[in-house]
Each structure stands twice: as C-alpha cells, then as structure tokens.
Amino acid sequence: MSKVDLTSLEWCELIFKDRNKNYGAYKMRRDLGRRQTASLVIVTVVAFAGFTLPRLVKMAMSEQKEEMVEVTQLSALEEPEVKEETLKKVEPIAPPPPALKSTIKFTAPVIKKDEEVHDDDELKSQDELTETKVQISIADVKGNDELNGKDIADLQEVITQAPEAQEEEPYMMVEQMPQFPGGPAELLKYIAKNLKYPVIAQENGIQGKVILRFVVNAQGHVENVKVLRSLDPYCDKEAIRVVKSLPQWIPGKQNGRNVPVYYTCPIVFKLQ
C-alpha cells in the first residue's frame, strides 16, 4: 500500500466525491495542511525565542555587571601621592605713594588772650608765606615732589567719591517669592476692605478685573505699580491707589539674600 498524504488536496477530493462540498467539513479538510504548517512555524518560533531570550538577557546582565565592577575598581584606586612643596609666600606689592606737595593744615583762627598765645601759634607775615614752599591745605603732609606733586585735598576728593550703586533688576521668579503678611487670604481681605468702587464706574455699570504688576523690593516695599490689563480709567486709578497703600511685605529671597521681585495681582470690581 502506497503512502497516503492525508493533508493532500487529492485525498480531500476523494473523500468528498459525490458529497456536498458546501458543508464546513470540506473547507476544514482542504485547509488542514496550511493550518498545520502555520502551527508548526509558530511553535518553532516560540520555542526558539523561549530558549534564546534567557541567554541574551543573561549575556546583557553579565556585560553590565562587568562594567559596574570595572567602575568600582577604578573608583577604589588609591589617590596618587601628592608631594608637598614649599610654596613661597607672595606678599602683595603696595603701590608707590603718589607725588605730593608739602602742605600744612589750615587752622581756623581762635581769639585768645595774649598770655595764652605761643610764638609757634602766631600768624606768619605775608613775606614769610611768600618765601615758603609749603602750602595751606586740609592736612599736614611732607611732600616728595614740590613742583609736579598734587595737593592732598585733590586726592581725598577722588577717594571720597564713591561709585554710584546700580539698582538691581527685579526677578521674575525666585527661590522664595515675596509674601504678604498672613498670606494671599489676608491680601485679598485687605484689598476688599480698602477698595472703593468709583461712583462713575458704578453708574455706567462697569465691572470686571484690573490686573496690576508691581515690584516688591528687597526691603519689602511696593513700588513701580503698572497696569497690565485695564478696565476703566477710574477703576485703574483706584486699583493702583489700593496697591500702593499695601503695608510692608516679606521680601523674596534668592541664594539666601533679599532681592526685588515682580508680583502680579488682580483687582476685581463687581457690582452687587
């Protein structure tokens, strides 16, 4: 007896010869070979993945472990020995003293009795003043350049002129934002208590919101109040007045120091 392929199309035609092929069994018998082939392929792929995947994961974990061990070993290396070298102390070189003229300190005249006046305290005559090279100034100075030197008063004027402090630019966001004493609830309560609805705005039925932006400076005071969104000239003016009347705030902080910060606040006008 020859070998019979039960999945072949010839065998299927032989079984269903002179039978109703529209019945579902014919279609199932006809597609049996393809279903078996597909099942075999799927099982093979799943089995291959099941055997291969754990090995791949194990290999990846071992590589990662080797990298961690290498990093740990490198970090555990002893620090190189640092040779102590004797460093020479470099002393700052003081700038040379400026060239100055010899001067004597001006002393305002004081009326005294004759017996209380010493010879050194007497006023010099005009001839003595003309002959001497020493000038009258604000301090006693023994100069080193009588021709081209400067008066000590000129130098002190330059020294005492301190540079003008530049105003710090306000921040938009900081680590610790400025806060009204008692928090936002107390701020709203203060505004509601002190806000006066303009009569003209009430008669015209104007209601809405005025958005203001102001700066809380490093001392906690409100300044530079500006209108970001206007509602009505009278409402805007009243909102600015209320914000300017706010008491001292807790200033904002950046890197542990007080800094000026911008703050935005809405003022609501609503008809009852």
Secondary structure, 3 states (H helix, E strand, C coil): CCCCCCCCHHHHHHHCCCCCCCCHHHHHHHCHHHHHHHHHHHHHHHHHHHHHHHHHHHHHHHHHHHHHHHHHHHHCCCCCCCCCCCCCCCCCCCCCCCCECCEEECCCCCCCCHHHCCHHHCCCCHHHHHHCCCEEECCCECCCCCCCCECHHHHHHHHHCCCCCCCCCCECCCCECCECCCCHHHHHHHHHHHCCCCHHHHHCCCCEEEEEEEEECCCCCEEEEEEEECCCHHHHHHHHHHHHCCCCCECEEECCEEECEEEEEEEEECCC
